[in-house]
């Protein structure tokens, strides 16, 4: 494995587990690790047992943590889906990444270099399963044009809202889901997407692969098959959760449905782990688990995900907000024999670190202009891990540019353009309850300068051809 951008001494220490036990003169690297990245949708850290959840059972994700490393200070790329995924795929924070918001016609360009393209250049086969959100089949952002040899699921954010659509995409071909016509509930989309991910792992077991499982659980709409509901039958008060959007499924037993969705996601994690063991791939596969942003806000969703199930624990806020509850992600990494089991890391990182980290693991080179830092040293518990000077987020809104940054223990947040900067000391106030901006004008000035420097203008995309709705996917 060639890693010319790291000093030889570091290569020898950090990547020693990757080399075969052969005589020094004949030492040859074995194939680089497979990478499985499981991305939940709108899942809070505290929805997981390994972070303290008491009501929902997540034994398989908890096992990932017990056999790997749990990160307690890691961040998603944004507080909503599409830009968070854009930072993951481009290695650029939201002041630089192409897709910076939901709800508008935005997509990757051919000139953008993705994480999949970096891995493909190192000989990996890349497959994606679930929600893409970075360009539909008619755009340059189509994942098959962005380094993936296979994609199965949904390209549109709106399509990914539905768990019983009448079709999914397999590449550029519509894949019918039998039994879902006429708004019937025949085939649960997640189950078919997950089955395709398992098939991809099986068919590529003899070569390095990147399996990106961008699952939509537990994003609303709030519905799950009966077998997952039965796991929690009668355990919670009945709570009617009415989805106000036309064509969306509501639930008359919201707590049970939500718990079932999280547990179904957990079951899928267990099936991936079981398959890796069956194929004798466990020791050469690095499995990550994370969420794209915090739990859904707004009644009745926050009543369920945040209030009843305490999905954010002591953290403030949720999806759509730059408070910690909107952007802290429950990152877990498992790689037997390499990532030390049962460990916890307070390393501060974010999704744009994934590209350089994967590049290091693959023996590839990330584009020089990325905003990320490889955290391979942290994963392998080797001293000398480089740290960020800062993390930065932004989101364009009708109120102007919303911005946030973390600099050491300090968190600066501006809810709308030209508003005063709020400042929080996360070391003593992880719940962001006390704005201490007036007490630290020097820190405020540093963060203000950072916010100005890290923003670059958004691309000027063509107008969206037509606004999509439920009728496009549920009929």
N, C-alpha and C positions, 0 to 999 in steps of 0.2 A: 504494500500500500504506500503510495507516495503522498507525502504531506509537506511539500517544500516550503510552505509559508510558516511552518513551525520549526524552531531549532531542533537539531537532531536529538539532543539530550531529552527534550520534552517528548518527542515522538517515542523514544525508547521507553520512557516511564509511562506515559499516558496510554499508549497503544500496545504495551507488552501483552495484555490478555488476548490480543487479536492474532498473535503469531503462533505458529505451530512449534512444538517442542522438537526441533531438528537441530543437527550440528550447526554451529555458527556459520561455517562457510557455505552451508546449503540452505540457510534459513529462508523460507518463503512465506509471505503472508497468506493466511487462508482467506477465504472470501469475506468481504466486509459484512457486517450484520444486516439482517433484514430489519426493516423499520415498520412497525404497525402504529399508526397514530389514530386513536379513537377519540373523536370529538363529540361530546354531548351538546345539546342545544338548550340553552337557558337553564342550566343546572347550577345551583349554588354549591359552594364547597361543603356546607353543612347539611346538604341532603345525603351525604355519604357517611356510613358508619365510622369509617376511619378518621373522619373529621368531627365526629360527635353526634351524628344523627341517632335518635332513639326510636322513632316510629316506623321508618322505612328500612327494610332489610336490603343490604347491598354486600353480601358475602364475597362475591367474586372481585369487585373493585377493592374491597377491604383486603383481600388476599394479595392483590397487586401491591398494595401499600406494605403489607407485612413482608413480602418477598422482594421489596424494592425500596425506592426513595420517595418520600412524600414532601412536596414543596409547599411551604406555608406563606411565601411572599412572592408568588409568581402571578403574572398578570396576563389577561387576554389582550388582544390587539385593540379592542374597542368595546363600547358598551352595547352595541347591537351587532347583528350577525354578519352582514356582508363585509364591512370594513375590517372586522376582526379576522375573517378568513383571508382578506386581502393582505394583511400584514403577515399572516402565516405563510402565504404563498410567495410573497415578494421580498421578505426580509426588510421591509420598510415600514416605519411607524406611520401613523395616520396623517402626519404633516407632509409626508412624501409619497405614500402609497397611492395607487390610482383610484381605488374604490373606497370612498370615505363616508358613505352613508347608505342606508336602505332607501327604497321608495323612489328612486330615480334611475333613468337609463344610464348605468355606468358599467364598464367592463374593462378587462385587461386588453392591452394592445399586443400585437405580434412582437413588438420591441421589448416588452416586459419580460424579464427572466424570472421564471418560477422555481420554487423548490423542487418540483417534479422534473423540470428541465435540468437542474443541477445534478440531481440523482441519475437521471437518464444518461447524462454525459459520462457518468462513472460506471455505466453498465447495468444499472437497475432497470427493472420493468416496473412501471408505476400504474396502479389501479386506484380509482376513486369510487366511493359508494355512498350515496346519500345526497346531501344538499351542497351545491357548488356555489351559486350566488355571485359569480364573477364574470358572467357572460353566457348568453344563451346560444343555441345552436346556429343562429344566423350571424353571430358576432366573432370578432377576433379572439374574444375571451373564452370561446368554446374549449373545454378542458383537453379535448383530443388534439387541439392545436397548441396546448400549453404544457406538453411533456407527458401527459397520461396516455397510455396505450389503450386504456379501457375506462369508461365511466358508466355507472348504472345508478339511476336515481332521478334527481330533479335538478335542472339548471336554474329555473326561476325561483326567486324567494317565495312568490305566491304559491306556486305549485307545491313547494315543500311544506306549506301550511296544512296540507290534507293527508290524512292517514288512510283514506279509502278513495283515492282518485281512480279514474277508469284506465289510466295508463301511467307508466314511467318511461324514462328515456334509457335506451341501451345504445350508447354512442349517439348516432343521429337518427336512430330508428325508434318509433314508438312501440313500447312493449305493453300489450294489453294485460290488465289485471282481471282475470275472470271473476264474475260475480259482483263486480262493483258498478255495473251499469244500472241506470235507474235509481241512483243514490242509494244502492244497497251496500251492505257491509259484507263483502265476500273475502277478499284477500287484503290483509293488513300490509301496507306498503313497507313498513320497517322490516317485517319478516322476510320479504322477498329481497330487499336490498341487502340485508344481513346474509342471506343464503348465497347471494352472488359474491359477497366479500369472502366467505369461506371457500367457495369454488375457486376464486382467484388465488388464494393462498395454496390450495392443493395443487393447482395447475402450474404454479411457479416455484414449487418447493426446492427445485434443483438449481436455482439461480437467485442472485440477490433481488429482493423485491421491496417496494414501498407500497404498503396498503393503507390508504387514507380512508378511514371509516367515519365519514362526516354524518353521523346518524342524527335524526331530527327529534328523538326523544330527549326530554319530556316537553318539547315546545307544544303550545296549544295549537290545534284544537284538542280538547280534553277527551280522549277516547282511547281505549285499549281493549283487546279481546277478553272474553269472559274468563279465560283461565288465569289471567293476571289479576282480574278483579277478585276472583275467588280466594286468592292468597291473603286478602285483607278483609274479607266479608265480615261485617258486623263489628269491626274493630274501632271504627270511627263514627262520629255523628253524621247523619246524612246532611249533605250540604249541596244545594242546587246551584250549579255554576252555569249561568246563561251566557252564551257567546252572542253578543249583539250583532255580529256580522252576518249578512245573508249567506246562506249556503254552508255555514260552519256547524259542526256537531257540538251540542251542549251536553252537559252531564247533570243528572239528578242526584249523583253520588260523587261529588267532586273530589273529596279527600281520598276516597278509595281508588278512583280512576287515576289520580295523580301518583299515588304510591305505587299502583300497578305499572304505570308507565316507567317510573324510575327502576323498578325491579325487573321489568322486561329488558331494559337497557343493560342492567347488571347481568342478567342471564346471558345476553349476547356476548358480554365480555368473557364470561365463563366458558362459553362455547369456543371462542377464539383461543383461549388459553388451552383448552382441552385438545383442540386441533393441533396447535403447535407442539404439544407433548406427543400426540399420536404420530406426528410426522418427524419426530426427533429434531425439532427446530428450536426448542426452548432456549438452549444455551447460545444460539446464534441469532436470536431475535430480540430486539429492543422494543418493548411495548410501552407506549405513552398513553395516558388517559388525561383528558382535560375537558373544559367547557368553553364555549365561544364567548360567553358573557354571563352576567348574573341572572337571577330568576326574574320571571315575568312580573311586571308591576301593573297596577291598575286593577280595580275590582272587576270580577271576583278573583283574578289570578293571584294578586298579592295576598289576598285573604287565605289562599291555599298554600302557595309555594313559600311565602315569606313568613306570614303570621302563624299559620297552624303548624307547618313543618319546620319552621325556624331555619330556612335554607341558607340564611346569611349569618346565623349566629350573632356575634356582637358587631358585625359590620353594618354600616349605614347604607341605605339605598338598594337599588336593584337595576335591572335592565333599563337602558335608556338614560342612565345617570353615571357621572364620573366619580361618584363616591365609591369607596372600596367595594361595597356590595354589588356594584355594577360591573366592575372590571377584574376583581380578584378571581383567579381560576384555580380549581383543585388539581394541579398538575401532579401526576404520579408517573414514575418511570421504573420499569422492571427489566433487568437483563441478568439472569442468574450467572454468578461467577464473575461479574464485572461491576454492576451497580450493587453496593453493599445492601444486604437485606435489612429490613426493619429500621431504616434510617430516616431522619427528618432533616430537611435543609431549609435554612432561612435565606438562601441566595435570592437576590432580587433580580428578576428577569422578566421577559415578556415574549409574546409570540414571534416577534421579529428576530428573536435569537434562534429560532428553530432552523432556518436556512443555513447559517454558518455552522451550527451544531451538526446537522445532518451531513453537510459537506465534509467536515472533519472526519466523521465516522466512515464516510464512503470513500475517502481519499480523493475527493473532488475539491474544487475551489469555488467559493461563493463570489458573486460579483463584488468588485471593490467598493461600490457605493452603497452597500447595504448598511442598515442601522443596527444590526444585531451583533452580539458577541457569542461565540461558541462557549457553551458551558459543559463541555466534555469533561474537564477536570473536576467539576463539581459532581457530575454523575459518577465518576470513578473514584471519588474521594481522594484525589491527588491535590496536594498543596499548590498554591499559585494561581487559583482561579481569578481571572480578570473580572472586575466589577464595572457596572455602568456608572458614569457620572450622573446620569439622569435618565428618566423615562418620560416620554411625551405622548399625549393624546389630543386629538381635536375632532370636532364633529360640526359640520355646517347645519345650521337650523334657521328657521324663519326669524329667530331673534338675533341672527348673526353667528359668529364663530364661537362655539363653546370649546374651552381648552382646559387641560389639566396637565400637571407634571409632578413627578416624584424626584426629589433630590436628597439622597440620604434618608433621614427620618422625616423630612419635610414634604408635605403634599400641598400643592397650590391648585386652586380650582376657580375657574371663571365660568359662571353659568350662562352668561350671554355677553356678546361683544360690548366692550367699553364699561362693563360692570366692574366694581372693585374686586380685587383678588382676595379670595378667602384662603387662609393658611391654617394647616393643621399639623400638629406634631404627632406622627403616628407611633412614636416610641412610647408616649404616655397617653395617647388618645386615639387608639385604633378605631374607635367608633365615630371619629370625626364630629365630636359634639361641641368642641370649643374652638371658635375662630380666633387665632392669636395673631392675626396680621398686624394689629396696632402695636403689639409688643415687639415685633421683629421686622422693622422697616428694611433692614439690610438684606434679610432673606427674601422679603417680598420683591425688592429691587432685582435681585439675582434671578428669581423665577420669572419676573416680568420680562427681563432681557431674553431669557431662554424661550419663552413663549413667542416672542417676536421673531427670534432667529430660526425656530424650527418649522414655522409655517411656510409652505410654498403654495402658489396658486393652484387651484384645482384645474383639471383638464376641462375643456369645453366640448362636452359630448353632444352628439346629434340628439334631437328630440326623441323621446320614446315613441315608437310607432303606434302603440295602442295600450291603454291601461288594462291590465289583466284582472280577472276576478274569479270567483268560485265556478262560474259556468264554463270556464275554460278547462277545468279539471274534474269537476263533479257534475255528472249529468244523468 
